[in-house]
Amino acid sequence: MDPLPSWNDGAAKSGILDFVARVCAQGGPDFVAPAERIAAFDNDGTLWCEYPLQVQVFFALAEVKRLAQQDPSLLEKPAFKAMIDGDVKTLMSLPKKDVFEPAFATHAGMTVEEFHANAWRWLRQAEHPKLRRPFLRNTYAPQRELLDHLRANGFKTYIVTGGGIEFVRVVAQQLYGIPPEQVVGSSTRMKLEDGADGMVLRKLPELGSFDDRDEKVVNIALHIGRRPVFAFGNSDGDLPMIRYTLGGTGPRMAWLLHHDDATREFAYDRDFRLSALRDGLDRAAELGIGVVSMQRDWNRVFADGDETPNGGNA
């Protein structure tokens, strides 16, 4: 049985299957002990759709008006003002960290459990504005197959994302089969409180770690404690994680997903400031990174439901 039926036959599919077979071949020259079989995946744009804005930013759009009513001074910040105005063009022009600040601020004052419930309530009914599909149906079928294949061969799969760690933990098990303790992401500071119902963690409006670029590697070391042997991303923000993966000894593999399918999803790379893919495209061959073409390498994009053309280029 083909473990990757949504992948077209070609160099990417055969390369992945060969790599997994080699590292699992007991006694072979490329054998990797199960404990060392760590696979790290970015989330936004790698496991589910991130265009024209990341899912958590859309969530923040729904929440930020409530925050601004409580603290009008937030409107002095460009990302907050753009969210209030529904100005997607401005949001797409701002640095990624600035755009995610309001997303992280939506945690403020909530316990972790309250935030999880609030995020899940929104995710259950929210729809992508261009694809006209629920956000929960915008995960990629080929990637879910790949995650399953890796786990079936003794890999431990992690999400290492610039998105909020608590936001992604809400859906990681259901969508990807990845338990919450195997999600690494951006975080806000928290404080422990002794409430009427016992000890709770309350989210603070202060960024703890923005898990992008070099910080991804730092957080891999802090939260995973092993260098991955397999990594998959889609933007220059993932390059440090990918280069860190490839820099170890023994067999290694890393991929970048190129969004080049304007019919089934979106076509974007260099000019998408929130998740640009410039250096990765230019240096992939030099660095030994494989590039997966969504258009060429995948015969199906979305994991749930029919393919729905978006009606034009990004």
C-alpha angles and dihedrals in degrees: 000000000000108000092198106043094156090058118086117231109266146098096305096051095041091045093053094046091047093049093051091047092050097049091048096048104111109225093012123127093251098043114143119196113244092245089060096048097105120160120191122197130185112224113207108070092358104064100013140013117287103173133142087001133355115264093247090054089056087050089052090051088061093046106036096077089064090051094048091054089055094045114020091183088076088076088072088072113084096225094050092048092047091051093050089049093045088237101162093168091061092045090053090053096053127088112272093242092054092051093050093050093082089045091057092043090063086074094060117123095004127112114239090254092050091051092049091052092047094048093046092049090055096042093053092063107020119111132204106252096221105031092042090219130118111266089237089063094054098085117119117254095208091053094049088052090049092051090051092048093050093049091047086059098050101270122141108221123213135184113222106185143167087220122095112288094222093047093053092043088062091068108018097096095044098043103034108014089245115135119228094252088063094058118099117186150131114310143193124219118266138196129212116236132188103223136174091273096043136269117348136175115232123200118237127208091245126102113237102181131354102210101212135113112342091004089066090064093045091052093046087058092045099044105026103027094204133083110246119242092201128039136175127189140146109214145044087262086070096051097093090052090048094046090047089053094049092045095070128092124267128023115347136173134187135173141191120209112224113208100216101138110101092170103054097025128341139307114226140126127133100030100046099102095190091059109005123182106201110116090038093058093043096047104031095105092043092051097041095247120148119225118215115204111213089205098046105029102040124065090186129029112186123055098212126047134351124323107265114199111223092218102243150007122303 
